[in-house]
Amino acid sequence: MLDKPQKQIDSELSVLRTTILDHPLRTAEQTQQVLLRAEKYYYPRGIILAKVILAHCHWNNMSYGKGLKVATEAGQVQDMLDSDEFSSEINHLKALNHFGKAEYFIAQHHWNIALEQAALNSDSHIELEAIVGLGNAWRLTNETILSGTAHQLAIDLANYQHLLILEKKSRILLAKDLYQQGDYLNMLMELDAAEELAVEHIDYTWQAEISNYRAMAMLELNRLLDADVATQETLELCQRFDLTWMSAPAHVARARFYLSQHQYEKVDHHLSIAERIAVTFDNGEILAEIFLRRSQSSEEQGKYEQALEAHKQYREYSLRKYANYTASFTHGKAHWSKSQLDQRSLKLLHRLRQLLDSTKRNNNGALVPETSWWEKLILFKTQLNSSTHSVILIKCNDAKVVERTTQFINSIASPDDYLAMLNDEYLGWLIEEQNEGANAAFGEFKQLIDHFPWERHALPSGAIDVSLHSLTRFPFTLEQLTQMGE
């Protein structure tokens, strides 16, 4: 049983956990004071949690060496205890801070461990964060197909578990994967879906990222008026909310717009600002882009010597991007090979995909194959005098809306209800109710559909048309049903 000082420490740390994103520096200072008290009373759980919070703060402040140090210390205290309460989060924090140092190989190793431990501890939040992390590590080492696979799984899991913040984050990251793959139209669709997801915590950096990546897609699609609007919007967000990390890529995107307009003075102006910001934190990715655009601008103006010098710097920063990754690979290859590490990651993701698909199937208790549904319908029609069923017909052509509607129906369906996709447009529900009972059930279902916050889940509202039918009036075949709809 906890004594009073330990309860006070737990209470203070619980509050400090909620302020990490908004006030990382202040949170770190206050957590350090609580850590001293936890160490004074030798309260291991308090020590671990305080160091976990500090590791998060250092990550947010881009102090990756400090973050790695306290995460490792937290792991050492955790190893002395019987429980593994914080093991998955500690490995996630080690991965994050290695990732921040561009040590992607080691980060991937720790995210693999975090995934395994999160499964044991039923920690869905860290499980999703680790999947996202694996995707990011793959994207930054040009494994964009693997990255997209990871981020799509994260979207599906977050959507199924109604973790809207993580779904929004995963959609933004999948958009980045699609950009690298050159799939700009699907990229825009993911950005739209991310933007429509309403979350309690407003992250202005995410808003700026969405706007910036939309601008980049518009530039690639040569939709210059839209690119003009999006690049200005991104810069305004960065200036209004002091988003230093996003300011450099925002100025690069604006420079790219002016490059398309052959306004070279403005190109140089924005690239100079971007370079001044990027040198304070970038590991080469943004700086490489800056010098690539500077080289293009100089070449278009016929300044070939300047273009050559800028291209040399572009090559230098492009190589520097992977220097830490290569060092990380060399450091770890005595223990793992890259193929073994990828194989382990993919096995973990495959297991999670199978588990998600299996859970969805098990939760679809009323769902049956289309042929079985029609067989049941005909059977109930022939038993008209004794049958107790009616038909609710759902018309919708959006697959994600159909999936969510199926979940609704399964949450209220009785054991003798039957549900099936009749074609790409119709979902049929044989409900064990007639007359007043059927009307009441239909009313409840329609109210549920009408009042569900579809936009909050990035789904179109008003996409469903529902109707109630008696067995006697409902058609015998899909062809008759289609004709009835016409």
C-alpha positions as CSV (number, residue, x, y, z in Angstrom):
1,M,0.0,0.0,0.0
2,L,1.3,3.5,-0.9
3,D,2.1,6.0,1.8
4,K,1.2,9.6,1.6
5,P,4.4,10.9,-0.1
6,Q,4.2,8.2,-2.8
7,K,0.6,9.1,-3.5
8,Q,1.5,12.7,-3.8
9,I,4.3,11.9,-6.2
10,D,2.0,9.8,-8.4
11,S,-0.6,12.6,-8.4
12,E,1.9,15.2,-9.5
13,L,3.5,13.0,-12.2
14,S,0.0,12.2,-13.5
15,V,-0.6,15.9,-14.1
16,L,2.8,16.5,-15.5
17,R,2.3,13.8,-18.1
18,T,-0.5,15.9,-19.6
19,T,1.6,19.0,-20.1
20,I,4.5,17.5,-22.0
21,L,3.4,18.6,-25.5
22,D,2.4,22.1,-24.6
23,H,5.1,23.0,-22.2
24,P,8.1,20.5,-22.5
25,L,10.7,22.8,-20.9
26,R,8.6,23.8,-17.9
27,T,7.4,20.2,-17.5
28,A,11.0,18.9,-17.5
29,E,11.9,21.4,-14.7
30,Q,9.0,20.4,-12.5
31,T,9.5,16.7,-13.1
32,Q,13.1,17.0,-12.1
33,Q,12.0,18.2,-8.7
34,V,9.5,15.4,-8.3
35,L,12.2,12.9,-9.3
36,L,14.4,14.1,-6.5
37,R,11.6,13.4,-4.0
38,A,11.0,10.0,-5.5
39,E,14.7,9.1,-5.2
40,K,14.7,10.5,-1.6
41,Y,11.9,8.1,-0.6
42,Y,13.3,5.3,-2.9
43,Y,10.0,5.0,-4.7
44,P,10.9,3.0,-7.9
45,R,7.7,3.5,-9.8
46,G,7.9,7.3,-9.2
47,I,11.5,7.3,-10.3
48,I,10.7,5.3,-13.5
49,L,7.7,7.5,-14.4
50,A,9.6,10.7,-13.8
51,K,12.4,9.6,-16.0
52,V,9.9,8.5,-18.7
53,I,8.3,12.0,-18.6
54,L,11.8,13.6,-18.8
55,A,12.6,11.4,-21.8
56,H,9.5,12.6,-23.6
57,C,10.3,16.3,-22.8
58,H,13.9,15.9,-24.1
59,W,12.5,14.3,-27.3
60,N,10.1,17.3,-27.7
61,N,13.0,19.7,-27.2
62,M,15.2,17.8,-29.6
63,S,17.7,17.0,-26.8
64,Y,18.1,13.4,-28.0
65,G,21.2,12.6,-26.1
66,K,19.6,13.6,-22.8
67,G,16.4,11.8,-23.7
68,L,18.3,8.6,-24.4
69,K,20.2,8.8,-21.2
70,V,17.1,9.2,-18.9
71,A,15.2,6.5,-20.9
72,T,18.1,4.1,-20.3
73,E,18.2,5.0,-16.6
74,A,14.5,4.3,-16.4
75,G,15.0,0.9,-18.0
76,Q,17.7,0.0,-15.4
77,V,15.3,0.8,-12.6
78,Q,12.5,-1.2,-14.4
79,D,14.8,-4.2,-14.7
80,M,15.0,-4.4,-10.9
81,L,11.3,-4.7,-10.5
82,D,9.0,-7.8,-10.9
83,S,6.5,-6.0,-13.3
84,D,7.1,-4.8,-16.9
85,E,4.6,-1.9,-16.6
86,F,6.8,0.7,-18.4
87,S,9.0,-1.6,-20.5
88,S,7.2,-1.0,-23.8
89,E,7.2,2.8,-23.3
90,I,10.8,2.9,-22.3
91,N,11.8,1.0,-25.4
92,H,9.6,3.3,-27.5
93,L,11.4,6.3,-25.9
94,K,14.8,4.8,-26.6
95,A,13.7,4.3,-30.2
96,L,12.4,7.9,-30.5
97,N,15.6,9.4,-29.3
98,H,17.8,7.1,-31.4
99,F,15.6,8.2,-34.3
100,G,16.1,11.8,-33.5
101,K,19.9,11.2,-33.7
102,A,19.2,9.6,-37.2
103,E,20.2,6.2,-35.8
104,Y,17.4,4.5,-37.6
105,F,18.7,1.0,-37.4
106,I,19.0,0.9,-33.6
107,A,15.6,2.8,-33.4
108,Q,14.0,0.0,-35.5
109,H,15.4,-2.6,-33.1
110,H,13.9,-0.9,-30.1
111,W,10.5,-0.4,-31.8
112,N,10.4,-4.1,-32.4
113,I,11.0,-4.8,-28.7
114,A,8.3,-2.1,-27.8
115,L,5.8,-3.8,-30.1
116,E,6.4,-7.2,-28.5
117,Q,6.2,-5.8,-24.9
118,A,3.1,-3.7,-25.7
119,A,1.3,-6.8,-26.9
120,L,2.1,-8.5,-23.6
121,N,1.0,-5.5,-21.6
122,S,-2.1,-4.8,-23.8
123,D,-0.7,-1.3,-24.3
124,S,-2.5,-0.3,-27.5
125,H,-1.2,3.3,-27.5
126,I,2.5,2.3,-27.4
127,E,1.7,-0.5,-29.9
128,L,0.4,2.1,-32.4
129,E,3.3,4.5,-31.7
130,A,5.8,1.7,-32.4
131,I,4.1,0.8,-35.7
132,V,4.3,4.5,-36.6
133,G,7.9,4.6,-35.6
134,L,8.8,1.6,-37.8
135,G,7.1,3.3,-40.7
136,N,9.1,6.5,-40.2
137,A,12.4,4.6,-40.0
138,W,11.6,2.8,-43.3
139,R,10.6,6.0,-45.0
140,L,13.8,7.8,-44.1
141,T,15.8,4.9,-45.4
142,N,13.9,4.9,-48.7
143,E,11.8,1.8,-47.9
144,T,8.6,3.6,-48.9
145,I,6.5,0.5,-49.6
146,L,7.3,-0.9,-46.2
147,S,6.7,2.5,-44.6
148,G,3.2,2.7,-46.3
149,T,2.3,-0.8,-45.1
150,A,3.2,0.2,-41.5
151,H,1.3,3.5,-41.6
152,Q,-1.8,1.9,-43.2
153,L,-1.9,-0.7,-40.5
154,A,-1.6,2.1,-37.9
155,I,-4.6,3.9,-39.5
156,D,-6.7,0.8,-39.5
157,L,-5.9,-0.1,-35.8
158,A,-6.4,3.5,-34.6
159,N,-9.7,3.7,-36.5
160,Y,-10.9,0.4,-35.1
161,Q,-9.9,1.5,-31.5
162,H,-11.3,5.0,-32.0
163,L,-7.9,6.6,-31.2
164,L,-8.5,9.7,-33.3
165,I,-5.2,11.5,-32.5
166,L,-3.1,8.5,-33.6
167,E,-5.3,8.0,-36.7
168,K,-4.7,11.6,-37.7
169,K,-1.0,11.3,-37.1
170,S,-0.8,8.1,-39.1
171,R,-2.8,9.6,-42.1
172,I,-0.3,12.5,-42.3
173,L,2.6,10.1,-42.3
174,L,1.0,7.9,-44.9
175,A,0.6,11.0,-47.1
176,K,4.4,11.5,-46.8
177,D,4.9,7.9,-47.9
178,L,2.6,8.5,-50.9
179,Y,4.5,11.6,-51.8
180,Q,7.7,9.7,-52.0
181,Q,5.9,7.1,-54.1
182,G,4.7,9.8,-56.5
183,D,1.0,9.0,-55.7
184,Y,-0.1,12.6,-55.3
185,L,-3.9,12.1,-55.7
186,N,-4.1,9.5,-53.0
187,M,-1.8,11.6,-50.9
188,L,-4.3,14.5,-51.1
189,M,-7.1,12.2,-50.1
190,E,-5.2,11.1,-47.0
191,L,-4.4,14.8,-46.1
192,D,-8.1,15.6,-46.5
193,A,-9.1,12.7,-44.3
194,A,-6.5,13.7,-41.6
195,E,-7.8,17.3,-41.7
196,E,-11.4,16.2,-41.2
197,L,-10.5,14.2,-38.1
198,A,-11.5,16.4,-35.2
199,V,-9.3,15.8,-32.1
200,E,-9.5,17.4,-28.6
201,H,-5.8,18.5,-28.7
202,I,-5.2,21.0,-31.5
203,D,-1.7,20.4,-32.9
204,Y,-0.7,23.4,-35.0
205,T,2.4,21.6,-36.2
206,W,0.1,18.9,-37.7
207,Q,-2.0,21.6,-39.3
208,A,1.1,23.2,-40.9
209,E,2.3,19.8,-42.1
210,I,-1.0,19.0,-43.8
211,S,-1.0,22.4,-45.5
212,N,2.7,22.1,-46.5
213,Y,2.3,18.6,-48.0
214,R,-0.8,19.7,-49.8
215,A,1.2,22.5,-51.3
216,M,3.9,20.0,-52.4
217,A,1.3,17.8,-54.0
218,M,-0.2,20.7,-55.8
219,L,3.2,21.7,-57.1
220,E,3.8,18.2,-58.4
221,L,0.4,18.3,-60.1
222,N,1.1,21.7,-61.5
223,R,-2.0,23.2,-59.8
224,L,-0.2,26.4,-59.1
225,L,-3.1,28.5,-57.9
226,D,-3.8,25.9,-55.2
227,A,-0.1,25.7,-54.4
228,D,0.1,29.5,-54.0
229,V,-2.8,29.4,-51.4
230,A,-1.4,26.3,-49.5
231,T,2.2,27.7,-49.3
232,Q,1.0,31.0,-47.9
233,E,-1.3,29.2,-45.4
234,T,1.6,27.1,-44.1
235,L,3.9,30.2,-43.6
236,E,1.1,32.0,-41.8
237,L,0.6,29.1,-39.4
238,C,4.3,28.9,-38.8
239,Q,4.6,32.6,-38.0
240,R,1.4,32.8,-35.9
241,F,2.3,29.8,-33.7
242,D,6.2,30.0,-33.8
243,L,6.5,26.6,-35.5
244,T,10.3,26.6,-36.0
245,W,10.6,23.0,-37.0
246,M,8.0,23.5,-39.8
247,S,9.2,26.9,-40.9
248,A,12.2,25.6,-43.0
249,P,10.2,23.2,-45.2
250,A,7.4,25.9,-45.5
251,H,9.9,28.4,-46.9
252,V,11.3,25.7,-49.3
253,A,7.8,25.0,-50.6
254,R,7.2,28.8,-51.1
255,A,10.5,29.0,-52.9
256,R,9.4,26.1,-55.2
257,F,6.2,28.0,-56.0
258,Y,8.2,31.1,-57.0
259,L,10.6,29.0,-59.0
260,S,7.6,27.8,-61.0
261,Q,6.9,31.5,-61.6
262,H,10.5,32.3,-62.5
263,Q,10.6,34.9,-59.7
264,Y,14.2,34.2,-58.8
265,E,14.8,37.0,-56.2
266,K,11.9,35.6,-54.1
267,V,13.2,32.1,-54.6
268,D,16.6,33.1,-53.1
269,H,14.9,35.1,-50.3
270,H,12.9,32.0,-49.1
271,L,15.7,29.6,-49.6
272,S,18.0,31.8,-47.5
273,I,15.5,31.9,-44.6
274,A,15.0,28.1,-44.9
275,E,18.8,27.5,-44.7
276,R,19.2,29.8,-41.7
277,I,16.5,27.9,-39.8
278,A,17.5,24.4,-41.0
279,V,21.2,24.5,-40.0
280,T,20.1,24.7,-36.3
281,F,18.5,21.2,-36.3
282,D,18.4,19.4,-39.7
283,N,20.4,16.2,-40.3
284,G,20.6,16.9,-44.1
285,E,17.2,16.2,-45.4
286,I,15.9,19.8,-45.6
287,L,19.3,21.3,-46.5
288,A,19.7,18.9,-49.4
289,E,16.3,20.1,-50.7
290,I,17.3,23.8,-50.2
291,F,20.5,23.4,-52.3
292,L,18.8,21.3,-55.0
293,R,16.3,24.2,-55.5
294,R,19.1,26.8,-55.4
295,S,20.9,24.8,-58.1
296,Q,17.8,24.7,-60.3
297,S,17.2,28.4,-59.8
298,S,20.8,29.3,-60.7
299,E,20.8,27.0,-63.8
300,E,17.5,28.6,-65.1
301,Q,19.2,32.0,-64.8
302,G,22.3,30.8,-66.7
303,K,24.5,31.1,-63.6
304,Y,26.1,27.7,-64.2
305,E,29.1,28.0,-61.8
306,Q,26.7,28.9,-58.9
307,A,24.4,26.0,-60.0
308,L,27.4,23.6,-59.9
309,E,28.4,24.8,-56.4
310,A,24.9,24.5,-55.1
311,H,24.6,21.0,-56.6
312,K,27.8,19.9,-54.9
313,Q,26.3,21.0,-51.6
314,Y,23.1,19.2,-52.4
315,R,25.1,16.0,-52.9
316,E,27.1,16.6,-49.7
317,Y,23.9,17.0,-47.6
318,S,22.2,14.0,-49.4
319,L,25.1,11.8,-48.4
320,R,25.1,13.3,-44.8
321,K,21.5,12.2,-44.4
322,Y,22.5,8.6,-44.3
323,A,25.9,9.0,-42.5
324,N,24.4,8.4,-39.1
325,Y,22.2,5.6,-40.4
326,T,25.3,3.9,-41.9
327,A,27.2,4.3,-38.6
328,S,24.2,2.8,-36.8
329,F,24.1,-0.1,-39.2
330,T,27.9,-0.7,-38.7
331,H,27.5,-0.5,-34.9
332,G,24.7,-3.0,-34.8
333,K,25.5,-5.5,-37.6
334,A,27.5,-7.7,-35.3
335,H,24.2,-8.5,-33.6
336,W,21.6,-8.2,-36.4
337,S,21.5,-8.0,-40.2
338,K,19.2,-5.5,-41.8
339,S,17.2,-8.3,-43.5
340,Q,16.7,-10.1,-40.1
341,L,15.6,-6.8,-38.5
342,D,13.1,-6.1,-41.3
343,Q,11.9,-9.7,-41.2
344,R,11.2,-9.4,-37.5
345,S,9.4,-6.1,-37.9
346,L,7.2,-7.5,-40.8
347,K,6.4,-10.6,-38.7
348,L,5.1,-8.4,-35.9
349,L,3.1,-6.2,-38.2
350,H,1.6,-9.3,-40.0
351,R,0.6,-10.8,-36.6
352,L,-1.2,-7.5,-35.7
353,R,-2.9,-7.4,-39.1
354,Q,-4.2,-10.9,-38.7
355,L,-5.3,-10.2,-35.1
356,L,-7.2,-7.0,-36.3
357,D,-8.9,-8.9,-39.2
358,S,-9.8,-11.8,-36.9
359,T,-11.3,-9.4,-34.3
360,K,-13.3,-7.7,-37.0
361,R,-14.7,-11.0,-38.2
362,N,-15.5,-12.2,-34.7
363,N,-17.3,-8.9,-34.0
364,N,-19.4,-9.3,-37.1
365,G,-21.7,-11.8,-35.5
366,A,-24.7,-11.0,-37.7
367,L,-22.7,-10.9,-40.9
368,V,-23.3,-13.8,-43.3
369,P,-22.4,-14.4,-47.0
370,E,-24.8,-12.8,-49.6
371,T,-26.1,-16.2,-50.8
372,S,-26.9,-17.3,-47.2
373,W,-28.8,-14.1,-46.7
374,W,-31.0,-14.6,-49.8
375,E,-31.6,-18.2,-48.7
376,K,-32.8,-17.0,-45.3
377,L,-35.0,-14.4,-46.9
378,I,-36.7,-17.0,-49.1
379,L,-37.1,-19.3,-46.2
380,F,-38.8,-16.6,-44.1
381,K,-41.0,-15.7,-47.0
382,T,-42.3,-19.3,-47.3
383,Q,-43.0,-19.3,-43.5
384,L,-44.9,-16.1,-43.8
385,N,-47.6,-17.0,-41.2
386,S,-45.0,-17.9,-38.6
387,S,-42.1,-15.7,-39.6
388,T,-41.0,-12.9,-37.3
389,H,-38.6,-11.0,-39.6
390,S,-38.5,-7.7,-41.5
391,V,-35.9,-6.2,-43.8
392,I,-33.9,-3.0,-43.2
393,L,-32.2,-1.9,-46.4
394,I,-29.1,0.3,-46.2
395,K,-28.1,2.1,-49.4
396,C,-24.5,3.4,-49.4
397,N,-21.5,3.3,-51.8
398,D,-18.7,4.3,-49.4
399,A,-16.8,1.3,-48.1
400,K,-15.7,2.9,-44.8
401,V,-19.2,4.1,-44.0
402,V,-20.5,0.6,-44.7
403,E,-17.8,-0.8,-42.3
404,R,-18.8,1.6,-39.5
405,T,-22.5,0.9,-40.2
406,T,-21.9,-2.8,-39.9
407,Q,-20.3,-2.2,-36.5
408,F,-23.4,-0.3,-35.4
409,I,-25.7,-3.2,-36.5
410,N,-23.7,-5.8,-34.8
411,S,-23.8,-3.8,-31.6
412,I,-27.6,-4.0,-31.6
413,A,-28.4,-7.1,-33.6
414,S,-30.1,-10.1,-32.0
415,P,-28.8,-13.7,-32.4
416,D,-31.4,-14.4,-35.1
417,D,-30.6,-11.3,-37.2
418,Y,-28.8,-11.7,-40.6
419,L,-26.7,-9.0,-42.3
420,A,-25.0,-9.1,-45.7
421,M,-23.5,-7.0,-48.4
422,L,-25.9,-7.6,-51.3
423,N,-23.8,-5.7,-53.8
424,D,-21.5,-2.6,-53.9
425,E,-24.5,-0.4,-53.1
426,Y,-26.8,-2.3,-50.7
427,L,-26.4,-3.7,-47.2
428,G,-29.3,-6.0,-46.2
429,W,-30.4,-6.6,-42.6
430,L,-32.9,-9.3,-41.8
431,I,-34.1,-8.2,-38.4
432,E,-36.1,-10.4,-36.0
433,E,-38.9,-7.9,-35.6
434,Q,-42.3,-7.2,-37.2
435,N,-44.9,-4.5,-37.3
436,E,-44.5,-2.1,-34.2
437,G,-41.3,-3.9,-33.1
438,A,-39.7,-3.5,-36.5
439,N,-40.8,0.2,-36.6
440,A,-39.3,0.8,-33.2
441,A,-36.0,-0.9,-34.1
442,F,-35.8,0.9,-37.4
443,G,-36.4,4.3,-35.6
444,E,-33.6,3.6,-33.1
445,F,-31.2,2.6,-35.9
446,K,-32.1,5.6,-38.1
447,Q,-31.6,7.9,-35.1
448,L,-28.2,6.3,-34.5
449,I,-27.2,6.9,-38.1
450,D,-28.5,10.5,-38.2
451,H,-26.7,11.5,-35.0
452,F,-23.4,9.8,-35.5
453,P,-20.6,12.4,-35.9
454,W,-19.4,11.1,-39.3
455,E,-17.2,14.2,-40.1
456,R,-15.3,13.7,-36.8
457,H,-14.2,10.3,-38.1
458,A,-13.3,11.6,-41.6
459,L,-16.4,10.0,-43.1
460,P,-19.0,11.7,-45.4
461,S,-22.2,12.6,-43.7
462,G,-25.5,12.0,-45.4
463,A,-24.0,9.1,-47.4
464,I,-26.6,6.6,-46.1
465,D,-30.2,6.0,-47.1
466,V,-32.1,3.5,-44.9
467,S,-35.6,2.0,-45.5
468,L,-37.8,-0.6,-43.7
469,H,-39.6,-3.3,-45.7
470,S,-42.0,-6.1,-44.9
471,L,-41.1,-9.6,-46.1
472,T,-44.1,-9.7,-48.5
473,R,-43.0,-6.6,-50.3
474,F,-39.3,-7.2,-50.5
475,P,-38.0,-8.7,-53.8
476,F,-36.8,-12.2,-54.3
477,T,-33.6,-11.4,-56.2
478,L,-30.8,-8.8,-56.5
479,E,-31.9,-7.9,-60.0
480,Q,-35.4,-7.1,-58.7
481,L,-33.9,-5.1,-55.8
482,T,-31.8,-3.0,-58.3
483,Q,-34.9,-2.3,-60.4
484,M,-36.8,-1.3,-57.3
485,G,-34.0,1.2,-56.5
486,E,-34.2,2.7,-59.9
